Amino acid sequence: MTTNAISVWERGLGYPVADKLEAMDRLLVSLGQKIIAPHLAETISWTHAYTRRMVEWWESGWDLLVSPILNGPPPRLGSFTRPAAGELLTRLLQFTPQFNVTGQPAMSLPPAASASGLPIGVHFVAAPGREDLLARLASQIEEAEPRPSISRLRDT
C-alpha cells in the first residue's frame, strides 16, 4: 500500500519523492517493490478472509471492543528515528493495526492521565457501519470527563 501511495504521489507531482521520506517509509517502499503478483493476490485473499472472521465476531451480540492503544507507555520523542524503530512499533502496536486492515470503525481517546499528566489512551472498536455508536460514546466520555489539557502535561 505504501509503495502504491508513493507512486500515485510521484505521478501526480511529476517528480520522485522517495528520497524525501522518513527511513521507515523508505523501507516500506523498498519492501513493497519486491512483492510479486502471486504474493500480493495471496495477501489480499488472506486479508479478506481475516476481515470476514473479525466481522463475524460482532454477530455474537457485542456492542464495543475496548483495548489499550499501546502495549506500554508512549515512547520518548525521537524513538522512531532509531534503528530499532520497527521492533518498537511491533511491540507497542498490538491492539490497533488489525482494525486498520479490516476497516472496522474505531477511535482512540485519552479519557485519563497518568500521575505525571501523560494522557492514557483507550481504543474503542465498533461493528462495521456503527460509527454512530462511537460518536455517541465519544460525546458521553467528553461530557463526563474532558480530555486532559496539553498544558498540564509534564515529561515523564
N, C-alpha and C positions, 0 to 999 in steps of 0.2 A: 504494500500500500504506500509506504513512504517513497519508494522508488518511482511509482506511478505518479504520485502527487508532485514530486520534484520535476519529473518530465513534463507534466502539464504546465507547471510554473515556468519552466525554461522555454517551452514553446510559446507561451503567452507573452513572456518578457522579451524573447528574442535573443537571450544570451544565457550562458551557463551560470547556475547559482550554487552548484555542489561545493565549490571551494569556499563559499561563504557560510556553510552550515557548521553547526557545532559538531564535535567529534562523534558523539553518539549517533547523530543523524547521518553523518558521512558513512559510519559503519553500517547502518541500516540500509542505506542506498547501495553500498557495495555488496552486501549480502543479497539484497533484492535483485541485483543484476545477475546473480549467479543461479537464480531459480529457473528451472526449465519447465516447459508447459505441463508435462505429466505430474510433476510435483505440485505445481500450482492447482491443477484440477483436483488432485488428491486432497490438498489442504482445504479447498473450497468445499468439497464433499464432506470432509470431517467437520468443518465449521458449521455447515447446515445441519448435520446430524446432532452435533453438540447443542446447537440452538434449540432444536426440537426437544431434546431431553430437558433442557433448562426450562423451556416454556411449559412442558408437561407438569413440572413441579407445582406450578400455580393451580393446577386443576384439583389439588388436594384441599383447597379452601383457604390458603394463606392470603393475607392482605399485603403484608410487607415483609421484607427480609432486612434485618438490621445487622450491621457489622462495623468494625472499626474501618477507617480509611487506610491507615498504615499499620504495619506489623511492628510497632515500636514508635518511639518519639521521632519527630521530623529531624532530618539530618541538618547539620550546620550549613549555612550558605557556602557555596563553593564545592560541596561534596561531590557534585555530579561532574566536575571538571577533572576529577582524579581518575587514574587508570582503572580503579576498581568500581567505577560508577555502575557498570552493568550488574555486578554482583550485589551492590547496594540496592539497586532497583528491584532485582529479583527477590531479595529478602523483604523489602518494605511493601511491595505491591502484590500482596497475595489475595486481597479482598475485592478489588475493583476491576481489574482488566477483563475478567470474564464477561462482565456486563457491557463493556465496550464492544466485545466480539459479538455478543448475542443481540445487541441493540435494545435491551430492555431499559425502560426508563429508570433512571437513578439520580440521586442527588447526594451531595455531601454538604453537611452543615457543621459549624463549630458551636454546638449548643453549650459547651462548658469550657473551662480553662483550668490549666494546671495551677499548682500553688504559686508558681512564678509568673502566672499570667499568660502562658503559651496556650493558644486555642487547641482544644481537643476535638478532633473531627469524628463525626459519625456518618456512616454511609447507609442510605436507605434505598431499597430497590422495590419496585412495584411490578405487577404483571404487565405484559405488553398492552399498550393502549390506556394505561391507568395513570397517566401524567397528572390527571386531576387530583388523584389521591395524594401524590407527592406535593402538589401545590398547596392543598389544604393543610397537610401536615406541616409544611414549612411555615405557613402563616400562623398556625397554632403555636408552634415552637417559638417563633419570633415574638409573638404576643406574650407568651408565658415567661420567656427569658431572653431578652435582646442579646445579640451576639456581643462577645467581649470587645471592648474598644481597643483598636490598634494602639492608641496612645498609652494604654496600660501595660503593653507587653514589655517584658524585660528579657534580655539574653539569658538563656539557661545553660 
